């Protein structure tokens, strides 16, 4: 009976998650057009911050107790964002990628990944422990401030270029949502994403435990994937609504938020150690980011590209679980 209830609540959590994702996409897209801001910028900033809220909550809580799970949560989430978020969405429909994302945002995500790698090369450079110190956290936060600055400049340029007029002429419902209604939908969507992720993870872990699955599988997959569920839900709902700019912006922005802001804040509270298997995770994150950049040069992420991301992610996940189990 307990297994049955765990399954029911896991499915309920997923339903709440998808519902929250739908509301958030609708609200964010309406806000972007009402304010004359591109959906890519909204995805890179506001939506990315909203979907990164679970990672922030988990990592701050972990830092106040012990920082061991922080690294795995952040890097595991970034891997899932590209491998599952982009992979699943591209299987539903090809994803258009704006040129500015190819020229600036994805390279910035890769730069953030490289910074995260270089910051923990202490064992090879000074024979010290591999961890993110408070000094390195300040550098990560500085990079994040630069990222926010460039996006604020983009917002100003959008408005000066008359994007508001162009946005108002796009194909929308006959009565576009007002700003208060759009903002309300966005906030409800964020709440649904956080609640849905919490319910799904809690009962999925309980279900996996009841079924006798290995602890390594539960820890690395369900906990790490759990905080990525908002991004994955947003990806699926965005592509169904044709808001692929919002989707790509959300994934790239969320990964930048995770590496620069969330890791920076966490390491400021308490230095974050890198586990023994942490370096392969970092290199895999860079590899998938490089793949996203490469495929984006054509201006579109196709279904075959989505299959590549899914296969690469699942293969690495399988190797990781086997490594943890033995």
Helices and strands as residue ranges (DSSP letters): H 2-35, H 39-42, I 43-47, H 48-51, H 53-65, H 68-80, I 81-86, H 87-92, E 95-96, H 99-100, I 101-105, H 106-118, H 122-125, E 131-132, H 134-160, H 163-168, H 179-210, H 215-217, I 218-223, H 224-226, H 229-240, H 244-256, I 257-262, H 263-269, E 272-273, H 278-296, E 300-301, H 303-325
